[in-house]
Amino acid sequence: MTNTHYILIESLENTYHAGGVVMLPILIAGVIGFYYLFSSWLRIGKDFFRADIHKVVKRMHRDLNGGERDKLNKLSPAGIDMALKRLRKRGGLLARELRDAICVAQENPEGYRDYMQVRMMKTVRYMERGNHIVSVMASAAPLLGLLGTVTGMVSTFEVITLYGNQNPVLMADGISEALISTQSGLLVAFPLTLLKQRLDERVDILRQNLELGATVIENYFVETA
């Protein structure tokens, strides 16, 4: 490690100790919040960052209806194979769920609707697992910072009571504790709040596309079965 790294670590340690007793709860809140946030990202996978997520169902619908119909003019084996191949190649949570739904609808059209009702609930719960904890940590961090502000000001007034306000050096510790703890709470809460909002939007988009894709598959397999 270079001298710059040692200086940075020392500066962070000094800041941590100057923030007072609430710095540890703020740090714990940040670690827990970001842990569950990144866990949700990993569960969603590639679909979290893709901008063309709305095109998956359109392409699947086009593939299913793009091949030649069978002798009863109901299903298109070539179209089904094309849709499965494209979904498998794309990857991601939405494509995986739609691919499994096609396989279920192809093998058991009568049980497809019950399957999708249960699967939809499990998938949404899977995507939202732990998200409420992120919200709790994002709300708790600034409150802990506010608590640090109060404890810092209490320390400052205690110093003023004992020694007066003529020497600002004596009051510096309490003021530093108040400001640093507030700053730390906001630094944890701000990114957590923004990223949680982005996560909620992406989960909602995936849920809507999954519902739409399930309806497309049902109309194709079940209604024509």
C-alpha positions as CSV (number, residue, x, y, z in Angstrom):
1,M,0.0,0.0,0.0
2,T,1.2,3.5,-0.9
3,N,1.4,6.5,1.5
4,T,-1.8,7.8,-0.2
5,H,-3.7,4.7,0.8
6,Y,-2.4,5.0,4.4
7,I,-3.4,8.7,4.5
8,L,-6.8,7.9,3.2
9,I,-7.4,5.1,5.7
10,E,-6.2,7.3,8.5
11,S,-8.5,10.1,7.4
12,L,-11.5,7.7,7.3
13,E,-10.7,6.4,10.8
14,N,-10.4,9.9,12.1
15,T,-13.7,10.8,10.5
16,Y,-15.4,7.7,11.9
17,H,-14.2,8.4,15.5
18,A,-15.1,12.1,15.2
19,G,-18.7,11.2,14.3
20,G,-19.4,9.7,17.7
21,V,-21.3,6.6,18.8
22,V,-23.9,6.8,16.0
23,M,-21.3,6.1,13.2
24,L,-21.4,2.4,13.9
25,P,-25.2,2.1,13.4
26,I,-25.0,4.3,10.3
27,L,-22.3,2.1,8.9
28,I,-24.3,-1.1,9.7
29,A,-27.4,0.4,8.1
30,G,-25.4,1.2,4.9
31,V,-23.8,-2.3,4.7
32,I,-27.2,-4.0,5.2
33,G,-28.9,-1.7,2.7
34,F,-26.4,-2.1,0.0
35,Y,-26.1,-5.8,0.6
36,Y,-29.8,-6.4,-0.2
37,L,-29.7,-3.9,-3.0
38,F,-26.9,-5.7,-4.8
39,S,-28.5,-9.0,-4.0
40,S,-31.6,-7.9,-5.9
41,W,-29.5,-6.8,-8.8
42,L,-27.7,-10.1,-9.0
43,R,-31.1,-12.0,-8.9
44,I,-32.5,-9.9,-11.7
45,G,-29.3,-10.2,-13.7
46,K,-28.8,-8.7,-17.1
47,D,-32.4,-7.5,-17.3
48,F,-31.6,-4.8,-14.7
49,F,-29.5,-2.8,-17.2
50,R,-31.1,-3.7,-20.6
51,A,-33.0,-0.9,-22.3
52,D,-34.8,-3.1,-24.8
53,I,-36.7,-5.2,-22.2
54,H,-40.0,-4.2,-23.7
55,K,-39.0,-5.9,-27.0
56,V,-38.7,-9.4,-25.6
57,V,-42.5,-10.1,-25.7
58,K,-42.9,-8.5,-29.1
59,R,-40.2,-10.7,-30.6
60,M,-41.6,-13.8,-28.9
61,H,-45.0,-13.1,-30.3
62,R,-43.6,-12.5,-33.8
63,D,-41.6,-15.7,-33.6
64,L,-44.6,-17.8,-32.4
65,N,-46.7,-16.6,-35.3
66,G,-43.9,-16.5,-37.9
67,G,-43.7,-20.2,-38.8
68,E,-46.1,-22.4,-40.8
69,R,-49.1,-23.8,-39.0
70,D,-49.5,-27.5,-38.5
71,K,-52.1,-29.6,-40.4
72,L,-54.9,-28.4,-38.0
73,N,-53.8,-24.8,-38.5
74,K,-53.3,-24.4,-34.8
75,L,-49.6,-24.4,-33.7
76,S,-46.4,-23.7,-35.5
77,P,-43.5,-26.0,-34.5
78,A,-41.0,-23.9,-36.4
79,G,-42.3,-20.7,-34.7
80,I,-42.1,-22.4,-31.3
81,D,-38.6,-23.5,-31.8
82,M,-37.6,-20.1,-33.1
83,A,-39.1,-18.4,-30.0
84,L,-37.4,-20.8,-27.6
85,K,-34.1,-20.4,-29.4
86,R,-34.2,-16.6,-29.3
87,L,-35.2,-16.6,-25.6
88,R,-32.4,-19.1,-24.7
89,K,-29.9,-16.9,-26.6
90,R,-31.0,-13.7,-24.9
91,G,-30.8,-15.0,-21.4
92,G,-31.9,-13.1,-18.3
93,L,-34.8,-13.6,-15.9
94,L,-37.6,-12.6,-18.2
95,A,-36.5,-14.7,-21.1
96,R,-35.9,-17.7,-18.8
97,E,-39.4,-17.4,-17.3
98,L,-41.1,-17.0,-20.7
99,R,-39.1,-20.0,-22.1
100,D,-40.3,-22.2,-19.2
101,A,-43.8,-20.9,-19.7
102,I,-43.7,-21.9,-23.4
103,C,-42.5,-25.4,-22.5
104,V,-45.3,-25.9,-19.9
105,A,-48.0,-24.6,-22.2
106,Q,-46.7,-26.8,-25.0
107,E,-46.7,-30.0,-22.8
108,N,-49.8,-29.2,-20.7
109,P,-52.1,-26.5,-22.1
110,E,-54.8,-27.4,-19.6
111,G,-52.6,-26.7,-16.6
112,Y,-50.9,-23.7,-17.9
113,R,-53.1,-21.1,-16.4
114,D,-52.7,-22.5,-12.8
115,Y,-49.0,-22.9,-13.4
116,M,-48.6,-19.2,-14.4
117,Q,-50.6,-17.9,-11.5
118,V,-48.3,-19.6,-9.0
119,R,-45.2,-19.0,-11.0
120,M,-46.0,-15.3,-11.4
121,M,-46.4,-14.9,-7.7
122,K,-43.2,-16.7,-6.9
123,T,-41.2,-14.7,-9.5
124,V,-42.4,-11.3,-8.3
125,R,-41.7,-12.4,-4.7
126,Y,-38.2,-13.6,-5.8
127,M,-37.4,-10.2,-7.4
128,E,-38.7,-8.2,-4.5
129,R,-37.0,-10.3,-1.8
130,G,-35.3,-8.0,0.7
131,N,-36.3,-4.8,-1.1
132,H,-38.2,-3.6,2.0
133,I,-35.1,-3.8,4.0
134,V,-33.4,-1.4,1.6
135,S,-36.2,1.1,2.2
136,V,-35.9,0.7,6.0
137,M,-32.1,1.2,5.9
138,A,-32.5,4.2,3.6
139,S,-35.0,5.7,6.1
140,A,-33.0,4.8,9.2
141,A,-29.6,6.3,8.1
142,P,-30.7,10.0,8.1
143,L,-32.5,9.5,11.4
144,L,-29.4,8.1,12.9
145,G,-27.5,11.1,11.5
146,L,-30.0,13.4,13.2
147,L,-29.5,11.5,16.4
148,G,-25.8,12.2,16.0
149,T,-26.6,15.8,15.5
150,V,-28.5,15.9,18.8
151,T,-25.7,14.1,20.8
152,G,-23.1,16.3,19.3
153,M,-25.0,19.5,20.2
154,V,-25.5,18.1,23.7
155,S,-21.8,17.6,24.0
156,T,-21.2,21.1,22.8
157,F,-23.5,22.7,25.3
158,E,-22.0,20.7,28.1
159,V,-18.6,22.1,27.2
160,I,-20.1,25.6,27.0
161,T,-21.6,25.1,30.4
162,L,-18.3,24.0,32.0
163,Y,-15.9,26.3,30.2
164,G,-17.9,29.0,28.5
165,N,-17.9,29.9,24.8
166,Q,-14.7,31.9,24.6
167,N,-12.5,29.0,23.4
168,P,-13.9,27.4,20.1
169,V,-11.3,24.6,20.3
170,L,-13.1,23.1,23.3
171,M,-16.4,23.1,21.3
172,A,-14.9,21.6,18.1
173,D,-15.4,17.9,19.1
174,G,-19.1,18.3,19.7
175,I,-19.7,20.3,16.6
176,S,-17.7,17.8,14.5
177,E,-19.7,15.0,15.9
178,A,-23.0,16.8,15.0
179,L,-21.9,17.6,11.4
180,I,-20.1,14.4,10.5
181,S,-22.8,12.1,11.8
182,T,-25.5,14.1,9.8
183,Q,-23.3,14.0,6.7
184,S,-22.7,10.3,7.0
185,G,-26.4,9.5,7.4
186,L,-27.2,11.5,4.3
187,L,-24.4,9.9,2.3
188,V,-25.8,6.5,3.1
189,A,-29.5,7.4,2.6
190,F,-29.1,9.3,-0.7
191,P,-27.7,6.6,-3.0
192,L,-29.8,3.9,-1.3
193,T,-33.0,5.9,-2.0
194,L,-32.1,6.6,-5.7
195,L,-31.0,3.1,-6.4
196,K,-34.0,1.6,-4.6
197,Q,-36.3,3.7,-6.8
198,R,-34.5,2.4,-9.9
199,L,-34.8,-1.2,-8.6
200,D,-38.6,-0.8,-8.0
201,E,-39.1,0.6,-11.5
202,R,-37.2,-2.3,-13.1
203,V,-39.1,-4.9,-11.0
204,D,-42.4,-3.3,-12.1
205,I,-41.3,-3.3,-15.8
206,L,-40.3,-7.0,-15.6
207,R,-43.6,-7.9,-13.9
208,Q,-45.6,-6.1,-16.6
209,N,-43.7,-7.8,-19.4
210,L,-44.0,-11.2,-17.7
211,E,-47.8,-10.8,-17.4
212,L,-48.0,-9.7,-21.0
213,G,-45.8,-12.6,-22.2
214,A,-47.9,-15.1,-20.2
215,T,-51.0,-13.8,-21.8
216,V,-49.5,-14.0,-25.3
217,I,-48.4,-17.6,-24.6
218,E,-51.9,-18.5,-23.2
219,N,-53.6,-17.1,-26.3
220,Y,-51.3,-19.0,-28.6
221,F,-51.3,-22.4,-26.9
222,V,-54.4,-22.6,-24.7
223,E,-56.9,-20.9,-26.9
224,T,-55.9,-22.9,-30.0
225,A,-55.5,-26.2,-28.2
